[in-house]
Amino acid sequence: MTTRLVRLPDSEGPDITIERGAFGAPRVTIDGQAIPRAADGTYPIPQPDGTTQSIRYKSGFAGQWLELEDGRRLALDAPVPVWLRLLMLLPIGLVAIGGLIGGAIGGLGVGVNLGITRTSLSRPVQALAMVGVLAVAAGAWWVVGTTVRNTFSPLATYSLGECLANVPESGADVTGIRSVACDSDHNGEIVGVDEHPDAAFPGVPAIEAVAERACRAAFETYVGTSYETSRLGMFYLYPSSDTWGAGDRQIACLAIAPPGELLSGSVAGTGQ
C-alpha cells in the first residue's frame, strides 16, 4: 500500500489522500473521511467554494495519474522508465513458445508486473520482482503445458506381438511409428515389454542399460535365436523425462527388418 497526499491544481484545498494497493481502485480520503467512488468511476472532491470537482484514477504501463474534469493529468509518481516497461512485458513472450496457454499465463504475468509498479518498492527491487514473475510464469507454462499435452496426447503403450511401421533405424524420431496388421508391410515387431522399476527418473543412460539387457533376452525368446546371430536388428522404446513424469515406465523391445527391407509377417519363432 502506498499513500500520496495531493492537492488539485489551481485549488486552495482540500488536501486529498490517495491510498493505492497493487491492484484495484485506490481509497480516496479527505481529513480521514472516505470519498465514495461514483458509478462512473470518478471521485467527487468538495471544494472550498461549495462546488465539487470530479477526479478519475488512471494507471497504465507509463505510471499512475489523476485525470481532472478539464482533461489535465496530475501524476501520482514518477513515470515508469522505458527499460522497466520492457521488463514488465517480457512474460507475454511466452505466447511465442507456448501458444494460447503461454499467452494466457504471460498475460497474467504482465498484470502482476503492472501491480508491482504500483507499489512503493524502489525501481531496482521492482525489476528483481519482475524477473521472479517471469521465472514463475515460465515454470507455470511448463507444468500446465505438460499436463495438457499428457491429457490430450495419451502415453503410447505397446503389446507383445504388435507390428509397427515407420520404425526408424536410429532413435532420432519415433513420432511417426504406427501400429499395423502383421500381414501388411512393416519394419518392426514388439518382441517383449517390460516396466522400469525405478520411482525417480534415472536418466537416459541408466534406462538404456536396463532396456539393452531386457530386450536381448526378450529377442532371443520371441524370435528363436539370439540377437547376435539374427539377421534382424533390435530397437527399443523407453520413457523420456517428460513421459516419466506422467507415469510412463514401459520399455518396448522391437525386432526390426534389415536396412532397406520390410517384413510381411510375424517373426515369432522364425529363428531369423
Secondary structure by P-SEA (a helix, b strand, c coil): cbbbbbbccccccbbbbbbbccccbbbbbcccbbbbbccccbbbbbccccbbbbbbbbbcccbbbbbccccbbbbccccccaaaaaaaaccccccccccaaaaaaaaaaaaaaaaaaaccccaaaaaaaaaaaaaaaaaaaaaaaaaaaaaaccbbbbccccccccccccccccccbbbbbccccccccccccccccccccccaaaaaaaaaaaaaaaaaaacccccccccbbbbbbbbcaaaaaaccbbbbbbbccccccccccccccccc
